[in-house]
Every structure is written in structure tokens, then in C-alpha cells.
Amino acid sequence: MKTVFLVIHALISVALIYVVQMQMSKFSEFGGGFGGGGLYTVFGRKKGLDTGDKITLFLSIAFFASCILTAFVLTR
């Protein structure tokens, strides 16, 4: 049981790292690595979440829940 939770936690972690790195490539111009992204604010702030943002949000929530569940299972 512990191994299953650790494997799931590792998969979520790797997926989250991958998705965040792919999103950083959008803002790789003009100091995007430091949170810039000024290119997309010329015409105003974009509204809503695109598919990549939704996947990142889902994976971050899953990572948070996985951290708590894994810690709970490992202490038992």
C-alpha cells in the first residue's frame, strides 16, 4: 500500500514538473524565467485559463492531496 502511494506521488510530481517547464517556455523571452511574461500584457491581461493552466492547476491540487495522503499512510 505504501509503495502504491509513493509511486503515484512520484508520477504526479514528475508530471507537474514537466507541465510547469512547458509553461515556462511560453515566457522564455524577455526575462520570463523571473516571472516576466511582459509580451502577453501588451494587449491586456488574458482572461481565463487555457488547457495548460487547467492541467497545472489540477496537478498542483493532486500533488497537495498526494503529499497529505502519502504522509498519513507512511506514518501508519
LINLIN-V861252 format. One record per residue. N is the residue number from 1. SS is DSSP state (A for helix, B for strand, O for the rest). D_CENTER is the distance of its C-alpha to the mean C-alpha in Angstrom with 2 decimals. Layout:
n	ss	d_center
N	SS	D_CENTER
N	SS	D_CENTER
This chain:
n	ss	d_center
1	O	25.39
2	A	23.68
3	A	22.93
4	A	21.30
5	A	18.89
6	A	18.14
7	A	17.59
8	A	15.25
9	A	13.26
10	A	13.32
11	A	12.30
12	A	9.18
13	A	8.42
14	A	9.47
15	A	7.68
16	A	4.11
17	A	6.20
18	A	7.89
19	A	5.87
20	A	5.06
21	A	8.69
22	A	9.91
23	A	9.11
24	A	10.83
25	O	13.72
26	O	14.47
27	O	15.29
28	O	16.91
29	O	20.27
30	O	22.04
31	O	19.97
32	A	16.50
33	A	15.30
34	A	16.62
35	O	15.00
36	O	17.89
37	O	17.27
38	A	20.92
39	A	21.72
40	A	20.10
41	A	21.91
42	O	25.37
43	O	25.87
44	O	24.15
45	O	20.73
46	O	19.10
47	O	19.21
48	O	16.73
49	O	13.43
50	O	13.56
51	A	12.33
52	A	9.28
53	A	8.33
54	A	9.35
55	A	7.46
56	A	4.01
57	A	6.26
58	A	7.78
59	A	5.52
60	A	4.95
61	A	8.64
62	A	9.51
63	A	8.46
64	A	10.56
65	A	13.25
66	A	13.34
67	A	13.96
68	A	16.75
69	A	18.24
70	A	18.30
71	A	19.95
72	A	22.36
73	A	23.31
74	A	23.83
75	O	26.12
76	O	28.36
